[in-house]
Amino acid sequence: MHSFSRKRHFIFLLFILSLCYVLGLYVPLMNGDAAHHANIALHMYLTHDYVNLIDKGADYLDKPHLLFWLSAASYHIFGVTPFAYKLPSLLFSIAGVWATYKTGRRLYNIKTGLIAALILASAQAFILASMDVRMDAILTACIILASWQLLEATIVQKWHNLAAAALFMGLGFSTKGLVGIIIPCATLFFYLLYKRDFAQMLHPKWLLTAGLTAVFMLPVIFCYYLQYDLHPEKQIRGMTNISGVKFILWGQNIERLDGENWGGGRRDYFYFFHTLLWAFLPWSLLAYYAMGSRLQNLWRSRLAYVKNLEAFTIGAILFVFIIISTSRFQLPHYLNILFPFLYILTAAKLVELDKKRRLPVLKSIFILQACIAFCIVVLIAVLYVWSFRQHIVIFGIVTFAGLFIMAWNSLETASSFSKIIMISVTGIAFVNIILNGFFYPQLLKYQGGSNLAAEVKQKQIDTENIYSYNINNFTFDFDTKHLTPKLTLEQVKNKPAMGYWLYTDAIGLDSLRQINTPIAETVQSSDYHVTRLKPAFLNPATRPQTLETVYLLRIAP
């Protein structure tokens, strides 16, 4: 084995990857989907209602319960903090990396499994999913865990593999609907179809797996039944007589592909082809190469079975890519479920090139990966210095240390194969150390909801005495650990003569002044929607023009 297999190299890569993941646990929540989901879990935590999904006092009909259940449980253990919200997703991600290793090992060999796990753990969007937590980290992990266990069930044929596969498909369903079941089943189908193993396809054991999966789906289905099917009067997005059971079994994934009833957008058939370029960094071009090579092999063989090849990975990749590319719902994180399969395929191609001693190709790949790694580190460093210019000495030490270590890895390791792994993983790890340790903490200083929540704590304001008007802010609620009730202008006019606080924006402040609301104290903060970065904000010279203002007003009795 090459020098990459030396224990110190492996420990070093694990250390720097662990560092960027741990730093991500402590980055405050962004005022977007992450804080929104965290607040739904906060409602569970505060009310002990684990059946109904409630979003700011209204019924929430979108994602299923698992993320919210896990986060609420974590709040009970660790308190309401970003760490507590993110920890369950990180633990699932670790399990997903392990399952990727085991799947790569089963399909190919130990080396392929190890490289696939490292590639997955160092993919930019995979790291991001454990920092800006939505459903994707848990869903991705459940899909590869279920797929791995289905694969094991076809090879070693143990009953516990069937039970584990059913459990993980049930958990995937409880995270984001039928996609958590369809993708693992599709991988198994393509694997057996390529091998022409029709006897396995028709084996009765899959009926047992289906039955067990249904059992694990029941808690979520029953909760939807209680919240919606028993209450046909509820109105969601202008619709009544909504069946929650039908929604989670059909509408959550199937209807939404075409946008029926759920507000779909315009199809862009090439959206994910260019999104993959940044989401799969630093492995994007190598992943394209691996996919192209496998498709070429399948074409040349006319899909005839070739020993030591498999359709488990490429089948899942093509299946998912076609579905999401034709959907009206297209967001970058939809690619995450492809990561384990794509990186097993990529690792297999690298190991194949190394085994066949394709040294010129490996050297070219190393040069490409080194260019990508150094460029992304330098670019993110320049972006940080240009945008924020804070803690420059410490930042400079970290950045130069990263560049030095990357250069040392390029020289110290003998083989191009080992250099490819070392330079790629080290580069993306330092990018995320910069992001999680420096960039995001400075960026989130412009998150007005978090700033005013800090004022609430400093002034020791009773959160039960705070209301919002004309604005919702997820991070303000999460950081105050209180779901702030919203008032209308009429309610402000008619509120009893007692002092209270209002969280609002500039438009809300103007309308309050127009009705002569007695404002006794004003606390304000600059605010920017940090999940929608634009050059004008990143440029310090034009940043003030991009900022809005949010207010915390003390209304006199």
N, C-alpha and C positions, 0 to 999 in steps of 0.2 A: 504494500500500500504506500501511497505517497506521503510526503511529510505533512500534508493536511491532517492525516490521521494521528499525528502526534498529540498526545493528551493536552499539552500546553496550548496548542493552537485551538483545539476544540473548546477548552475552558475559557480562553481569551474571548472567542466569539460569543460564547454563552454569556460572559460577563458584560460585554458592551451592549449586547441586545437586551439583557435583563435591565441594565441601567436605563435605557431609553423607555422601556415599558414601565418601570417603577416610577420614573419621573412623570410619565403620563398619568399615573393614578392620582397625582396631586395637583394637576392642572385644573383650575376652576372650570365649572361647566359653562359651555357657550350657550348664548341665548338663541337656541334653535331646537332641533329635534331632541338633542340630548337632555337639555333642561326640561323640555316639555314632557318627555317620558319619565324623567326623574320625579316630576310633580304628580303624575298619575300614580306612581308608586308611593309618593308622599301622602296622597289622599288615603290610600290603603293603610299606611302606617298610622295616620292620625285617627282614622275612623274605625279601623279594624274591620273594614268591609272588603273582603277579598273576592267577592263575587262580581260586583258591579265595577265596570271601568268608567271612571268619572274624570272629566277634563274641565276644570274651572266651573264646577257645578252642573255641567251638561253631560249627557251620556256620550261616551266615546265609542264609536263603531269604526274600528280600523284594525289595529294590530291585536293579536291575542294576548293572553295573560302572563306567559312565563317570565319575560323580562321584568314585569312589574312585581310579580310574586317574589322573584329572587332579590330584587332591589329592596323591596319592603322588608324582607327577612334580614337582609344585610343592615338596613337602618336599625333594626331592633338590636343587632349585635354591636355595631360600630358607631351608631349615631347617624344623623342626617348630614353626610359629608360627601364630597365628590369621590373620595376613596371608597366609601361604602357603596355608592351607586355603580362604580366602575368595576369593583373587584369580581363580582360574579362573571362578567363578560371576559375578564382576563383569565380567570380559571378555566372557562370553557375554551378560550383560545389555546391555552396550554394543552388541554386535552385534544384539541383539533390538530395541533402540531404533532403530538404523539401518535394520533391515528394516521396522520400523513406518513410518518416514518414507518409505521407498521404496514400500511398499505403498499408503500413503495418497496418495502422489504419483501412482502408477499408476492408482488407482481414481478419483481426483478431480483434484487439482492440487498444485503445490508447497506452497502455503499450508496446505492440509489436512494434507499429510504432515508438515510442520514442526510444526504445532500438535499433531498426534497424537503425535509423538515426545516433545514437551515434556510433554504430559499423562501419557504412560506413565512417563517418567522421574521424574515428581513424584507418582506414586500411592503412597500410604502403604505398602501391602502389597508393592509392587514394590521400594521402597527397603528395607523390612524383609527381603526375601528375599536381599538382598546383604549384610546384616549378620548375620542369624540363618540361616545357609546350610543349606539342605536340597537337595532335587532340583529345586525349583520354578524357580529362576532359569535354570538350564540348559535345563530342559524347555520353559519359556515361550519362550525364545529360539529353540530348535530348531524349535518349532511355527510361529512366525511366519516364521522364515527359510525353512522348507520351503514354507509357504503362499505366501510371496512368490515363490519360484522356480517353483512350479507355476503361479501366475498369469502370470508372465513367459513360461512355456513355452506358454501358450495364446494369448498376444498376439504376441510377437516370434518364437516358435517356433525357438529356438536349442537345439542339442543340449546345450550346457553348462548351460542352465537345468534340463534334465531330470537331468543328472548331479548338479548341486548340490542339487536337491530330494531326490533319492535319498539323498545323503550326509546331509542334515540330518534326514530321516526316520529313517535308520539311527542317527544320533546320539540322536535323541529316543527311539527304541526302546531304545537302550543306557542311557538315563537312567531311564526309568520304564515300559518295556513298550510295548504296542501303541497306547496313547493317543498316543504320539509320531508314529504313522502315521495313525491313524484321523482325528484332528482336521484335519490338512492336507488329506487326501483329501475330508473332508466339506465343507470350505470351497470346494474346487474344484467339487465336485458341485453345491452350491447356487448357485454363481456361474454355472455353465453351464446348470443347469436353469432359472434365472430368465431367462436370455437365450434359452432354447430352442435352445441350440447343441448339438444331439444328435450332430452329426458330430464335434465335438471330443470328446464323451464317449466315442465308440467308436473313437477314433483309435488305431492300433497303437502309437504312441509310448508310451502308458501301460504297455504290456507291457514295453517296455524299461526304463521307470522302475521297474516292480515288480521286474524282475530285478536291477537295480542296487541297489535298496533291500535285497533279500535278501542280496546280497553284503556290504553294509555291516553287516547284522545278524549275519553269521556269527561274528565273534569272540566276541560275548557268548553266542550259542547254543552254540558249541563249549565255552566255559568251563563253562556249566551242564551240558552233557553229561558233561564230565570230572568235575565235582564230585559230581553226583548220579546220572545214568543209569548210570554205571559202578559205582556203590556203592549198590545197592538196600537194603543193610542199614542205611543211615543213617536215624535217627529224628528227625523235625522235627515239633514240636507233636503228638506222639503218633502220627504217621503214618510208615509205612515204605513201601518200594517207590515212592519219589517220583521222578517224571521231571522233571528240571530243565528239559528242553526244553519239555515240555508246560506247565510252570508259567509260563515266561516268554512262551510263545506264547498262553497262554489264562488260566491261573489268576491271574497278577499283576494283570490288569485285569478280565477278564470274570467269573470266579468270585467275585472279591471284591466285585463290585457287589451280589451277594446275600448275601455273607458266608459262602458255602459253604466249609467246611473251614478258614477263615482268621479266624474270630472276629468277624463283623460285628456291628454294633450296631443301634439302633432307627432307623427311617427318620423323618426330619423334613422334610416336603415344603417347608416355608417357611424352613428353616435358612439357605439362601444368600441369600434375599431380604433378611433383616435383617443378615446378615454383610457383605453388599455395602456397607452404609451406612458401616462404618468402614474396610473393606479398600480402598475406592475413594476415600477422602478425599484431597483436598478436592473431588473431582469427582463424588461419589456421586449427588446429586440431579440434576445436569446429565446424568449418564449415564442415569438413569431417564427423564428427559425425552427424550433422544435416541432411546432404544429405543422409548418409547411413540409418538413422532412417526413413526418408520419403520414400526412395525407398523400405525399408523393409515393411512399412505400405501398400504401393501400391501393393507389391507382395502378401502380405497376403490377401488383399481384392480383388485380381485378377482385379485390376483397377476399381472396382465398386465404385460408388460415396459414400463417407463417409461425413456426415455433419461435418462442421467446419474444413474440410481439403480442400486444393486447389491444382491445378496443374499449376497455374499461374507462380509460382517461379521455381519449379523443372522442368517443361516443358521447360522454357527458358534456364535454366542451362544446361540440357542435350542436347538441340538443339544446343546451341552455342559451348559447349564443344566438341561435335562430329565434328562439322564443322571445328573449328580451329585446332583440333588434326589431321585431315586428310589433312590439307592444307600444301602446300610447303612453305608458308610464316608464320613463327612462331617466334613471338617476345613477350617478357613478357607482354608488355602493352596491348596485345590483350585480356587479361583476364579482363581488367577494366570494360568492358561492362556487365560482370556478377555480379559485386559487389552488386548493389542494390538488385537484386533478391536473391543472395546467403545470404545476410545479413538479409533480411526479413525472410527467412527460418530459419536462425540461431537464430534470435531473437525469432521467434515463438517457437522454440524448448526450449530455455531457459525459456520463460514464461510458457510453458506447464509443464516443470519440477518443476517450482516454484509453480504453481497452484496445482499440484498433490502432493506437499510436498515431492518430491523425494530428501530428505535432504542428504543421503549418496552420491548420484550422484552429486548433486550441490557442496558438499564439495570437492569431488574428482576433479571436474572441477575447483573450486577455487584454489586448490593446484597446478594443472597443469598451470593455467593462471598466478598464482603468480610466479611460477618457470620461465615461459617464460618471464614475464615482468621484473623481476629482472635480469635475464640472459642477455637480450638484452641491458638493460641500462648499466650493468657492462661491457659487451663486447664492446659496442661502446665507452664507456669511456676509457677503456684500449687501444683500437685501436687508439683513438685520442692522448692520452698521449704518446704512443709508437711512433706514426708517426710524430707528429708535436711539441708537448711540448711547446706550446705557450699559454700565458695568463693562466697559470696553477692555479693561486690563484682564479681568477674569475670562471674558469672552475670547480675547486674543490668545490667552494661554491655552484654553480648551481647543480652539480652532487650529492653532499651530501644532499642538500635540496630536490632534487628529490627522492632519496632513502628514506629519512626520511618521506616525505609525503606519499610515497607508503606504507611504513611500518605502518604509522599511520592509513591510510585508511584500512589496513588489520585488525587492532585491534579495531578501533573506531566504525566501522559499524557492526551491529549485525548479519544480515542474510548473508548466503553464496551467495545468488543471488546478493545482492547489492555489496558485496565484489568483485565478478567476474567483474562487470562493472567498478567499481572504480579502481581496480588494473590494469586492462587491458588498459583502456583509459589513465590513468595517466602514465603508463609505456611507451606506444608508443608515447605519447605527449612529454615526456622528451627525448626520443631517438631523436625525430625530432627537439627539441629545441637545443640539442647538435649538430646535423647535420647542421641545418640551421644557428645556431648562432656561431659555432666554426669550425666544420670540413670542410664544404664547403668553407667558406672564406679563410681558410689556403690552401686547395687543389687548389683553383683557382688562387693562387699566382704563380702556375706553368703553367698557361695558357699564353703562349707567346704572342698571338695575343692581349689579353687584356693589357698586360704589355707595348707592343709597342704602342698601341693606347693611353695609358696614356702619353707616351713620346711625341706623336704627339701633344697632348693637351698642355703639359708643354712647348714644344718648339714653340708652336703656328705655326705649319707647316700648310700651306694651303692644305687641303685635295684634292683639285682639281689638285694638283701637285704630287699626290702619285699614283704609279702603283704597280702591283704585278707581280712577275715573278717566275714561276716554283712551285707556291703554291697558294692554296686558304685558307683563314682563315675567317670563318664566324664571329667570335667574334671581329676580328680586324675591319671588315667592320661595324658591328653594333655599336661598341664602338666609332668609329670615325664618325658615322652617315653618312657614305659615301660608296657607292658601288664601290670599288676599281677596275678600269679597269685592265685587265691582258695583259701583253706584252709577245710576243714570243722572242726568242733570236735574230731572224732576225730583229724584230722591235726595239729591244734595240740597235742593230748595226746601224740601219738607222735612229734613232730618231734624230730630229734636234738638233743642238748644243745649248741646253739650259738646265739649271739645273733642276733636278727633283729628286724625291725620289722613291726607289724601296723596296718593301717588299718581302723578299725571304727566302729560307732556306739554309742549308749548301751546298747542291748540286748546287743550283742556284748560290751561291757566288763563288764556284769553277769555274763554267762555265763562269761567268762574268769576273773573273780574267784571264781566258785563252784567252779571246778576248781583254784583256787590257782595260776593261771599267774603265774610270777615277772615282774611288770612292774617294770622298773627305771626307766623314764622315761615321762612322759605329756605329750604336746603336744595341745592341744585347740583347737577353733575352733567358733564358732557357724555354723549352717548353715540355709539356707532354699531351698526349691525355687523358684528365681527365675522360672521359666517359668509359674508358677501364682500370680500376684500376687492378693492379697486385701486388702480395706480394713484388716483387723486388722494386717497386716504394714506397710502404708504408713503407718499411724498410729504415730508414735513412742511414744505412751503405751502402746499395746497390743502393740507389736512384740516385746518380750522374751518374751511368752507364745507367740508363733508360732515361735520359733526352736528348732531341735534342736541337738545337739552331736555333732560327729564327732571322732575321736581318732586320733592316731598314737602307738602304744605301742612302746617298746623292750623286747623280751622278753629277760630276762637268760639267759645260758647256764646 
